[in-house]
Amino acid sequence: MNEQLRRIAGPLAATLTSVGLLLAQPMLVPLFGDANAAPPSGQVLRLLLGSAAYFSAAWLAMRLADVVLSRNQRGRGRSPKLLKDLLSAAALATIALVFEGSALGVAATSGVIVAVLGFSLRGVMGDVFAGIALGLEHTYRIGDWVELEAGLSGRVIEITWRATRIETRDKVQVAVPNGRIAQQRVTNYSAPRPQYRQQVRITLDHSLAAQDARQLLAESAAAAPGVLADPPPDARLTAHEPDGLAYMVRYWVPSFAQEIDCRDAVLTSVDEALRRRAVPAPHRRYRLRLDRPGGDAAEAIRLLGQ
């Protein structure tokens, strides 16, 4: 609370001071010269004080909007720069209307003309409107872990007028135009909560009974470090194939950032459990495949025993 008060203290003091001087302007005219001079000192003083009041009020409005967004985004990262810019432009236009500014003055002071001229390149306007639509729909926010249909995945670190900047798990930053994102499927692994269920497909030899296999796989996943204990992991028989019985091992991960580590831990735990069972080498054959919650299966990996 103290930090928020400090952030608005400056613009609030400037606004109160400038508005107070504007209201007291008739009493200040004699201090600045003869009212009959050309141009009249009263008009010049009123113009200066009005401008000061306008800009200080706009500064205060933008700072208040920033404070409100910061409070609403607590726990979900910073608020998008695009949303702040939109609120700032709206605040400038509203204050200009309050000060009886013309439509052209509103456009000039709010930066609309500058924005239109800056975004006049081909394709950029589409990215701008796509960014506004993504922001209104709350498809993702700063700090969310997302995966695009094109295969790019990572954490959203910035949302601008034209593009969304994503940082991959390899700490590589990629700027993707908002128009391109709006045309493909976006999977948000941070909404509505960071934890979600992951699953791997495992095919075991026919020599291992289905009831024993389900229990072994579930217990192995539960023993894997990093996997959430509640809800507990489980295993389901999904297919009877020539190579063996196919199972889906399902478990919950804390967040997308730990997904790879949890998958490695589950597969390692399953491998250790199978080796402890001392399955004969010629029959110890199983196949692993990763199935994402909302996407296609990854390439199958076949492991053959010696």
C-alpha positions as CSV (number, residue, x, y, z in Angstrom):
1,M,0.0,0.0,0.0
2,N,2.8,2.4,0.9
3,E,4.5,1.7,-2.5
4,Q,1.3,2.4,-4.3
5,L,0.8,5.7,-2.5
6,R,4.3,6.7,-3.4
7,R,3.7,6.0,-7.0
8,I,0.6,8.3,-7.2
9,A,2.0,11.0,-4.8
10,G,3.9,12.9,-7.5
11,P,1.1,13.1,-10.1
12,L,-1.5,13.8,-7.4
13,A,0.4,16.7,-6.1
14,A,1.1,18.1,-9.5
15,T,-2.6,17.8,-10.4
16,L,-3.9,19.5,-7.3
17,T,-1.4,22.3,-7.6
18,S,-2.1,23.0,-11.3
19,V,-5.9,22.8,-10.8
20,G,-5.6,25.1,-7.8
21,L,-3.6,27.7,-9.8
22,L,-6.1,27.4,-12.7
23,L,-9.0,28.2,-10.3
24,A,-7.1,31.1,-8.8
25,Q,-6.1,32.4,-12.3
26,P,-8.2,35.6,-12.1
27,M,-6.3,36.7,-9.0
28,L,-2.9,35.9,-10.6
29,V,-3.5,38.0,-13.8
30,P,-2.3,41.3,-12.3
31,L,0.9,39.7,-11.2
32,F,1.8,39.0,-14.9
33,G,1.2,42.3,-16.5
34,D,-1.5,44.6,-17.9
35,A,-4.7,42.8,-18.7
36,N,-5.2,45.2,-21.7
37,A,-1.9,44.3,-23.3
38,A,-1.8,42.3,-26.5
39,P,-2.0,39.4,-26.2
40,P,-4.0,39.6,-23.0
41,S,-1.9,38.2,-20.1
42,G,-5.0,36.4,-18.7
43,Q,-5.4,34.3,-21.9
44,V,-1.7,33.3,-21.9
45,L,-1.8,32.4,-18.2
46,R,-5.0,30.5,-18.6
47,L,-3.4,28.5,-21.5
48,L,-0.3,27.7,-19.5
49,L,-2.2,26.7,-16.4
50,G,-4.8,24.7,-18.4
51,S,-2.0,22.8,-20.2
52,A,-0.3,22.0,-16.9
53,A,-3.6,20.8,-15.4
54,Y,-4.3,18.7,-18.4
55,F,-1.0,16.9,-18.5
56,S,-0.8,16.4,-14.7
57,A,-4.3,15.0,-14.7
58,A,-3.4,12.6,-17.6
59,W,-0.3,11.6,-15.7
60,L,-2.4,10.8,-12.6
61,A,-5.0,8.9,-14.6
62,M,-2.3,6.7,-16.2
63,R,-0.6,6.0,-12.9
64,L,-3.9,5.1,-11.2
65,A,-4.6,2.7,-14.1
66,D,-1.2,1.1,-13.7
67,V,-1.7,0.7,-10.0
68,V,-5.1,-1.0,-10.5
69,L,-3.8,-3.3,-13.1
70,S,-0.8,-4.3,-10.9
71,R,-3.2,-5.2,-8.0
72,N,-5.5,-7.2,-10.3
73,Q,-2.5,-9.1,-11.8
74,R,-1.0,-10.1,-8.4
75,G,0.2,-13.6,-8.6
76,R,-0.1,-13.7,-12.4
77,G,2.9,-11.6,-13.4
78,R,3.0,-8.1,-14.8
79,S,0.1,-6.6,-16.7
80,P,0.5,-6.4,-20.5
81,K,2.1,-3.2,-21.9
82,L,-0.6,-3.2,-24.6
83,L,-3.4,-2.9,-22.0
84,K,-1.6,-0.1,-20.2
85,D,-1.1,1.8,-23.5
86,L,-4.8,1.4,-24.3
87,L,-5.9,2.7,-20.9
88,S,-3.4,5.6,-21.2
89,A,-4.8,6.7,-24.6
90,A,-8.3,6.4,-23.3
91,A,-7.4,8.5,-20.2
92,L,-5.8,11.2,-22.4
93,A,-8.8,11.4,-24.7
94,T,-11.3,11.5,-21.8
95,I,-9.4,14.3,-20.0
96,A,-9.1,16.2,-23.2
97,L,-12.9,16.1,-23.6
98,V,-13.3,17.3,-20.0
99,F,-11.1,20.2,-20.8
100,E,-13.3,20.9,-23.9
101,G,-10.6,19.9,-26.4
102,S,-11.5,19.4,-30.0
103,A,-11.6,16.0,-31.7
104,L,-8.4,16.7,-33.5
105,G,-6.8,17.8,-30.3
106,V,-7.9,14.6,-28.6
107,A,-6.4,12.5,-31.4
108,A,-3.2,14.4,-31.3
109,T,-2.7,14.4,-27.5
110,S,-3.7,10.7,-27.1
111,G,-1.2,9.7,-29.7
112,V,-3.7,8.1,-32.1
113,I,-2.3,9.9,-35.1
114,V,1.2,8.9,-34.2
115,A,0.1,5.3,-33.7
116,V,-1.7,5.1,-37.0
117,L,1.3,6.6,-38.8
118,G,3.7,4.2,-37.0
119,F,1.6,1.2,-37.8
120,S,1.0,2.0,-41.5
121,L,3.2,-0.9,-42.7
122,R,1.5,-3.8,-44.4
123,G,0.3,-6.5,-42.0
124,V,1.1,-4.6,-38.9
125,M,-2.4,-3.3,-38.3
126,G,-3.7,-6.9,-38.4
127,D,-1.2,-7.8,-35.7
128,V,-2.4,-4.8,-33.6
129,F,-6.1,-5.7,-33.7
130,A,-5.2,-9.4,-33.1
131,G,-3.2,-8.3,-30.0
132,I,-6.2,-6.3,-28.8
133,A,-8.5,-9.3,-29.3
134,L,-6.1,-11.7,-27.5
135,G,-6.0,-9.2,-24.6
136,L,-9.8,-8.9,-24.4
137,E,-10.2,-12.7,-24.5
138,H,-7.5,-13.3,-21.8
139,T,-6.1,-16.1,-23.9
140,Y,-2.8,-15.8,-22.0
141,R,-1.1,-13.3,-19.6
142,I,2.4,-12.4,-18.8
143,G,4.0,-15.2,-16.9
144,D,1.8,-18.0,-18.4
145,W,3.3,-21.1,-20.0
146,V,1.9,-21.6,-23.4
147,E,2.3,-23.9,-26.4
148,L,1.5,-22.8,-30.0
149,E,0.1,-25.1,-32.6
150,A,3.3,-24.6,-34.6
151,G,5.2,-26.3,-31.8
152,L,6.7,-23.3,-30.0
153,S,6.4,-23.5,-26.2
154,G,7.6,-21.3,-23.4
155,R,6.7,-18.6,-20.9
156,V,5.1,-15.3,-22.0
157,I,7.3,-12.4,-20.9
158,E,5.9,-9.5,-22.9
159,I,2.8,-8.5,-24.9
160,T,3.1,-5.5,-27.1
161,W,1.0,-3.8,-29.8
162,R,2.5,-6.0,-32.6
163,A,3.9,-9.2,-31.1
164,T,4.1,-11.5,-28.1
165,R,7.5,-12.3,-26.7
166,I,8.0,-15.9,-25.5
167,E,11.0,-17.3,-23.6
168,T,11.5,-21.0,-24.2
169,R,12.8,-23.4,-21.5
170,D,16.2,-23.1,-23.2
171,K,16.2,-19.3,-22.3
172,V,15.7,-18.3,-25.9
173,Q,13.4,-15.4,-26.6
174,V,11.1,-15.6,-29.6
175,A,8.9,-12.7,-30.8
176,V,5.7,-14.0,-32.5
177,P,3.4,-11.6,-34.4
178,N,0.0,-11.4,-32.7
179,G,-1.8,-12.0,-36.0
180,R,0.0,-15.3,-36.4
181,I,-0.9,-16.4,-32.9
182,A,-4.6,-15.5,-33.5
183,Q,-4.7,-17.9,-36.5
184,Q,-3.6,-21.0,-34.6
185,R,-4.4,-23.0,-31.5
186,V,-2.9,-21.9,-28.3
187,T,-2.6,-24.2,-25.3
188,N,-2.3,-22.4,-22.0
189,Y,-0.7,-24.6,-19.3
190,S,-1.1,-22.0,-16.6
191,A,-4.8,-21.5,-16.8
192,P,-7.0,-21.9,-14.9
193,R,-4.3,-23.2,-12.5
194,P,-0.6,-24.1,-13.0
195,Q,-0.9,-27.8,-12.1
196,Y,-2.3,-30.1,-14.7
197,R,-2.4,-33.8,-15.6
198,Q,0.2,-35.4,-17.9
199,Q,0.3,-38.9,-19.3
200,V,2.7,-41.3,-21.0
201,R,1.7,-44.4,-23.0
202,I,3.6,-47.5,-22.2
203,T,3.4,-50.9,-23.9
204,L,4.4,-53.9,-21.8
205,D,4.9,-57.6,-22.7
206,H,1.9,-60.0,-22.5
207,S,3.7,-62.0,-19.8
208,L,2.8,-59.3,-17.3
209,A,-0.8,-59.6,-16.1
210,A,-2.9,-56.4,-16.6
211,Q,-3.8,-56.1,-12.9
212,D,-0.2,-56.4,-11.8
213,A,0.9,-54.0,-14.6
214,R,-1.6,-51.3,-13.5
215,Q,-0.5,-51.5,-9.9
216,L,3.2,-51.5,-10.8
217,L,2.8,-48.5,-13.1
218,A,0.7,-46.5,-10.6
219,E,3.1,-47.1,-7.7
220,S,6.1,-46.3,-9.9
221,A,4.6,-43.0,-10.9
222,A,3.7,-42.1,-7.3
223,A,7.2,-42.8,-6.2
224,A,8.7,-40.4,-8.9
225,P,10.1,-37.2,-7.4
226,G,8.3,-34.0,-8.4
227,V,4.9,-35.7,-9.2
228,L,2.0,-34.4,-7.1
229,A,0.7,-36.9,-4.6
230,D,-2.9,-35.5,-4.8
231,P,-4.6,-36.5,-7.0
232,P,-2.7,-39.8,-7.0
233,P,-1.3,-41.2,-10.2
234,D,-3.0,-44.1,-11.9
235,A,-2.7,-46.4,-14.9
236,R,-5.3,-47.5,-17.4
237,L,-5.3,-50.3,-20.0
238,T,-6.0,-48.7,-23.3
239,A,-5.2,-51.3,-26.0
240,H,-4.3,-55.0,-26.7
241,E,-1.6,-55.0,-29.4
242,P,0.5,-57.6,-31.0
243,D,3.6,-56.3,-29.1
244,G,1.8,-56.3,-25.8
245,L,-0.7,-54.5,-23.6
246,A,-0.8,-50.7,-23.9
247,Y,-1.3,-48.6,-20.7
248,M,-1.8,-44.9,-20.1
249,V,0.1,-43.7,-17.0
250,R,-1.5,-40.5,-15.7
251,Y,0.0,-38.2,-13.2
252,W,-0.2,-34.5,-12.1
253,V,2.7,-32.1,-12.5
254,P,3.1,-28.8,-10.5
255,S,3.6,-26.7,-13.6
256,F,4.7,-26.7,-17.2
257,A,8.2,-25.7,-16.1
258,Q,8.6,-29.1,-14.3
259,E,6.9,-31.2,-16.9
260,I,10.1,-32.6,-18.5
261,D,11.6,-33.4,-15.1
262,C,8.5,-35.2,-13.9
263,R,8.3,-37.2,-17.1
264,D,11.9,-38.2,-16.8
265,A,11.3,-39.2,-13.1
266,V,8.2,-41.3,-14.0
267,L,9.9,-43.2,-16.8
268,T,13.0,-43.8,-14.7
269,S,10.9,-45.1,-11.8
270,V,8.9,-47.4,-14.2
271,D,12.2,-48.7,-15.7
272,E,13.6,-49.5,-12.2
273,A,10.4,-51.3,-11.2
274,L,10.4,-53.4,-14.4
275,R,14.0,-54.4,-13.8
276,R,13.2,-55.3,-10.2
277,R,10.5,-57.6,-11.5
278,A,13.3,-59.6,-13.3
279,V,11.3,-60.0,-16.5
280,P,13.1,-62.4,-18.8
281,A,15.3,-60.4,-21.3
282,P,13.7,-61.8,-24.5
283,H,10.3,-60.6,-23.3
284,R,11.3,-57.4,-21.6
285,R,10.2,-55.2,-24.4
286,Y,8.1,-52.0,-24.0
287,R,7.3,-48.9,-26.0
288,L,6.9,-45.4,-24.7
289,R,5.0,-42.5,-26.2
290,L,4.2,-39.1,-24.8
291,D,0.6,-37.9,-25.2
292,R,0.1,-34.2,-24.4
293,P,-3.2,-33.2,-22.9
294,G,-4.5,-31.2,-25.9
295,G,-2.1,-32.1,-28.6
296,D,-0.8,-34.9,-30.8
297,A,1.4,-37.7,-29.6
298,A,5.1,-37.3,-29.8
299,E,7.3,-39.8,-31.7
300,A,7.2,-43.3,-30.2
301,I,10.4,-44.6,-28.6
302,R,11.0,-48.4,-28.6
303,L,13.3,-49.9,-26.0
304,L,14.4,-53.4,-26.5
305,G,16.0,-55.6,-23.7
306,Q,19.3,-57.2,-24.3
